[in-house]
Every structure is written in structure tokens, then in C-alpha cells.
Amino acid sequence: MKKKILIIDDDPDIVEATKLFLEYSGFEVLSETDPGKGAVTFLQSSPDLVILDVIMNDPDEGFFLAKKFKKSNPEIPVIIYSSVSKALGYSFGKSDMISADKFIDKPAEPKVLLDSINELLKSYHNE
């Protein structure tokens, strides 16, 4: 059975490129460019992993969604895939304040994203 990945990013070009690559890599991919719709899709679809941008309608919306998702289902890994650290000049890491399992700076080589996804799915789902 294919693993289901949810991408939430307000940049449709990033969403489409990432979606195509992940589908080619064997994943089922759901995507939303609206964070509110993304939250609904998360609740309705029970994805195996979530990829989030940070800056969407609000500057910290991705962090807010990550925290919300982790609170409702801590067994679903969350990757923050964003250029926010480059924009702010600050490096983020996993902490109690930020509920993400991995931070990947945009743009990233597809292999970096794929390796991170596989690593998290393996650690969370014992595969």
C-alpha cells in the first residue's frame, strides 16, 4: 500500500513540482495551497507524513499547523520545507516550541527531501 503524503504550501509551483516527484517515487500525494483547507484535509485523510511551508497567510502559519497536527496525532511525522531560515537568517531545529520532525531549506535537491521522508516513515512506522 502506498504511503500518503500531504503537502501544504501556498506556492502552487512548489506544490506541483514536489507532488510530481513524490508520485513518481511511489507515494500517494494530497496537496493544498490554502492552510485552512490543508488542516481539513489532514483531519479527513490521515496522511502518513506532512510537508509544510512556514510562511503562508501568516508569517508563522506552518509552525502553528505543525503544532496542531502533532497535538491531534503525534504519530504523523511533519517536515517543515521552507525558505524561512534563509529569509530570516536563523536556523531552526526540533524543539518543544516548534513541532516538526525535520527542517529542510527550500530549494532542496529532491533526493534530500526523499531521503528525509523515507527516514521519518521508517522511524515512525517501523519499516
BELGISUL-V677727 format. One record per helix or strand of 3 or more residues. SS is the DSSP state (hx for helix, st for strand). FROM is the first residue (numbers start at 0). TO is the last residue. If there is no record, write none. Layout:
ss->{SS	SS}
from->{FROM	FROM}
to->{TO	TO}
//
This chain:
ss->{st	hx	st	hx	st	hx	st	hx	st	hx}
from->{3	11	27	34	48	60	76	83	101	109}
to->{7	23	31	44	51	71	81	87	104	124}
//
